[in-house]
Amino acid sequence: MGGLIDDASSHWDGSSTEVAASKLSHYWSKVTAVTTMPYPVRLQWPPRSSNAMGQAVCAAGLQGDEAADALLRRLREGVFVLGVPGDDWERILDLAVTVPELDADRFAADLRSDEAEVAWDLDWQETRRPNEFVRNLTGDRMGLGDVKQDGNHLRYAFATLVISGSDGEATVPGWREEWEYLEAFEAAERGITADPIPLPDAAEALEHFGVLAPAELEVLTGSVEAPEGATTFDWGAGQIHLRSDVAEAWQRAGWWSGATKFAAS
């Protein structure tokens, strides 16, 4: 967890919450033009900071990697799908109670614990120690992944993978092609890509992740068709597919409006 946004309020130029949210939504719509993933069409407020989210994922990690991954995913969905960023403790807890993999009561107790704070600080520090590979990157193409100036520190571009194996270390910074990731895994551990795990079908993918956008389904399964039994959620400029228990949790939380409808597929 790298703490990408320390305090975003300085970038609002005195705008109201509504105007700042609208500007940010428009900015992220340009990212969607590249990735085809959702952006917050109905962003209710611009996130002031990502630091609370980072510490929250570290707190969830005290319950294991699966819990941390599930909460991280829900925090991302909170921003880019639901338009309700978890940028403070109360909002994070609202999102956390909809994560089946997470013991919400334990998480609430762990959220501001010393253990979570130490884990968050270690993560933050790690992202501010960029290796020589990214320090020496040159060029100006989109998503290069070169080192970034962050206050008094340098940091990795987000996202960057640093892969360690028995044959060494390989770095994949920024926006890259699939073959570059495979090549990096091979460099870190020769032969590791020779016998890949079979890709899941649509139902298996939805069961594992709980929420999938069509672009993710296409990467994982080769198809954009909704998995059988999924619930389809309109995020405002397209649809994503939810596992039934996730859909029920979203409905209980009231995350829909007149423009956003649930329908069984």
C-alpha positions in Angstrom: 0.0 0.0 0.0 1.8 3.1 -1.3 -0.2 6.1 -0.3 -0.6 7.6 -3.7 -2.8 10.5 -2.5 -1.6 12.2 0.7 -3.9 15.2 0.6 -5.9 15.9 -2.6 -7.7 19.0 -1.3 -4.9 21.2 -2.5 -5.8 20.2 -6.1 -9.4 21.3 -5.9 -8.5 25.0 -6.5 -11.2 26.1 -4.1 -13.9 24.2 -6.0 -17.0 22.9 -4.1 -17.2 19.2 -3.4 -19.7 18.8 -6.3 -17.5 20.6 -8.8 -14.3 18.8 -7.7 -16.1 15.5 -8.0 -17.3 16.3 -11.5 -13.9 17.3 -12.6 -12.3 14.2 -11.2 -15.0 12.0 -12.8 -14.3 13.6 -16.2 -10.6 13.0 -15.7 -11.1 9.3 -14.9 -13.4 8.9 -17.9 -10.3 9.4 -20.1 -8.6 6.5 -18.3 -11.7 4.3 -19.2 -11.1 5.2 -22.8 -7.8 3.3 -22.5 -8.7 0.5 -20.1 -12.4 0.0 -20.7 -12.9 -0.4 -17.0 -15.5 1.6 -15.0 -15.0 5.2 -13.9 -17.1 6.9 -11.2 -19.9 8.4 -13.3 -21.8 9.5 -10.2 -18.8 10.3 -7.9 -20.4 11.6 -4.7 -17.3 13.3 -3.4 -13.6 13.4 -4.4 -11.4 11.3 -2.2 -9.3 13.5 0.0 -6.6 10.9 0.7 -5.8 7.3 0.1 -3.8 6.9 3.3 -6.8 5.6 5.4 -7.5 3.0 2.6 -3.9 1.8 2.7 -3.9 1.3 6.5 -7.3 -0.4 6.2 -6.0 -3.0 3.7 -3.0 -3.6 6.1 -5.5 -4.1 9.0 -7.5 -6.6 6.9 -4.2 -8.3 6.2 -4.1 -9.3 9.8 -6.9 -11.7 8.9 -4.9 -13.1 5.9 -4.2 -12.3 2.3 -7.6 -13.3 1.1 -9.3 -10.8 3.4 -6.9 -8.0 2.4 -7.4 -8.7 -1.3 -11.1 -8.7 -0.9 -11.2 -5.4 1.0 -8.8 -3.8 -1.5 -11.1 -4.8 -4.3 -14.1 -3.4 -2.5 -12.3 -0.1 -1.8 -11.6 0.2 -5.6 -15.2 -0.7 -6.4 -16.2 2.0 -3.9 -14.4 4.6 -5.9 -14.7 3.6 -9.5 -18.1 1.7 -9.6 -20.2 3.0 -6.7 -18.7 6.6 -6.5 -18.4 6.4 -2.7 -14.7 6.6 -1.9 -13.6 5.1 1.5 -11.4 8.0 2.4 -12.1 8.0 6.2 -12.6 5.4 8.9 -16.4 5.6 8.9 -16.7 5.2 5.1 -14.2 2.3 5.1 -16.3 0.5 7.7 -19.4 1.0 5.6 -17.7 -0.7 2.7 -16.1 -3.4 4.9 -19.4 -4.8 6.1 -20.2 -5.9 2.5 -17.0 -8.0 2.2 -17.9 -11.7 2.9 -14.3 -12.7 3.3 -13.8 -10.2 6.2 -14.7 -10.5 9.8 -16.1 -7.0 10.1 -16.1 -6.8 13.9 -12.4 -7.9 14.1 -11.6 -5.5 11.3 -13.2 -2.6 13.1 -11.0 -3.3 16.1 -7.8 -3.8 14.1 -8.3 -0.8 11.8 -6.5 1.8 14.0 -4.3 -0.7 15.8 -0.5 -0.4 16.3 -0.1 -3.6 14.2 -2.0 -2.1 11.2 -0.2 1.2 11.5 3.3 -0.5 11.5 2.3 -2.7 8.5 1.1 0.4 6.6 4.3 2.3 7.4 6.4 -0.6 6.1 4.5 -0.7 2.9 4.7 3.0 2.4 8.5 2.9 3.0 9.0 0.1 0.5 7.3 2.0 -2.3 9.7 4.9 -1.6 12.8 2.7 -2.3 12.7 2.4 -6.1 15.3 0.1 -7.6 18.0 1.0 -10.1 15.9 -0.4 -13.0 13.2 2.2 -12.7 15.6 4.9 -11.7 17.3 4.5 -15.1 14.2 4.3 -17.3 14.0 6.8 -20.1 11.3 7.7 -22.6 8.0 9.5 -22.7 5.5 6.8 -23.8 2.2 6.5 -21.9 2.6 4.3 -18.8 6.4 4.1 -18.9 6.6 3.5 -15.2 9.6 5.6 -14.5 10.5 6.8 -11.0 8.2 9.6 -9.5 9.1 12.5 -7.3 6.8 12.4 -4.2 7.6 15.3 -1.9 11.0 14.7 -0.4 11.0 11.1 -1.7 11.2 9.1 -4.9 8.8 6.3 -5.4 7.8 3.6 -7.9 5.1 4.4 -10.4 1.8 2.7 -9.5 1.4 -0.1 -10.5 4.9 -1.7 -10.6 5.6 -5.4 -10.1 9.0 -6.4 -8.6 9.2 -10.2 -9.1 11.8 -12.2 -7.1 12.7 -15.8 -7.8 15.5 -18.4 -7.6 17.1 -16.9 -10.7 17.0 -13.2 -9.6 14.7 -10.2 -9.7 12.7 -8.6 -12.5 10.8 -5.4 -12.6 7.7 -4.6 -14.7 6.8 -0.9 -14.3 3.7 0.9 -15.4 1.4 -0.1 -18.3 2.8 -3.1 -20.0 1.9 -5.9 -22.5 1.2 -9.4 -21.3 4.4 -10.8 -22.9 6.5 -8.4 -20.8 5.0 -9.9 -17.5 5.6 -13.4 -18.7 9.2 -12.5 -19.7 9.8 -11.0 -16.3 8.5 -14.1 -14.5 10.8 -16.3 -16.6 13.8 -14.0 -15.8 13.1 -14.3 -12.1 12.5 -18.1 -12.2 13.3 -20.0 -15.4 10.5 -22.4 -16.5 7.8 -21.0 -14.2 5.5 -20.2 -17.2 5.9 -23.6 -18.8 2.9 -25.2 -17.2 0.3 -22.4 -16.5 -2.8 -22.9 -14.4 -5.8 -23.2 -16.7 -7.9 -20.1 -17.1 -11.3 -20.3 -15.3 -14.6 -20.3 -17.0 -17.0 -17.4 -16.3 -18.7 -19.0 -13.4 -15.4 -19.9 -11.7 -14.1 -16.4 -12.2 -17.2 -14.8 -10.7 -17.1 -17.2 -7.7 -13.5 -16.3 -7.0 -13.7 -12.5 -7.4 -17.3 -11.7 -6.6 -17.4 -8.7 -9.0 -16.2 -8.7 -12.6 -16.3 -6.1 -15.3 -16.7 -7.3 -18.9 -13.1 -6.4 -19.7 -11.9 -8.6 -16.8 -14.1 -11.5 -18.0 -12.6 -11.2 -21.4 -9.0 -11.4 -20.1 -9.8 -14.3 -17.8 -12.2 -16.3 -20.0 -12.1 -14.9 -23.6 -15.7 -13.9 -23.4 -17.7 -10.9 -22.2 -20.9 -12.8 -21.6 -22.3 -12.6 -18.1 -21.8 -15.7 -16.0 -24.9 -17.8 -15.5 -26.7 -16.7 -12.3 -24.8 -13.4 -12.0 -26.6 -10.2 -11.0 -25.8 -7.3 -13.4 -25.2 -3.9 -12.0 -25.3 -0.7 -14.2 -22.5 1.6 -13.0 -23.8 4.5 -15.2 -21.9 3.9 -18.5 -21.9 0.1 -18.7 -22.4 -3.0 -16.6 -20.5 -5.3 -14.3 -21.5 -8.7 -12.9 -21.9 -9.6 -9.2 -22.0 -12.8 -7.3 -25.4 -13.2 -5.6 -24.1 -12.6 -2.0 -22.2 -9.5 -3.1 -25.3 -8.2 -4.9 -27.4 -8.7 -1.8 -24.8 -6.8 0.3 -24.8 -3.9 -2.1 -28.6 -3.8 -2.1 -28.7 -3.8 1.7 -26.2 -0.9 1.7 -28.4 1.1 -0.6 -25.9 1.5 -3.4 -28.3 2.1 -6.3 -30.4 5.0 -7.6 -33.0 5.6 -10.2 -30.3 5.4 -12.9 -28.7 2.2 -11.5 -30.7 -1.0 -11.5 -30.1 -4.6 -10.6 -31.3 -7.4 -12.8 -30.8 -11.1 -12.7 -29.1 -12.5 -15.9 
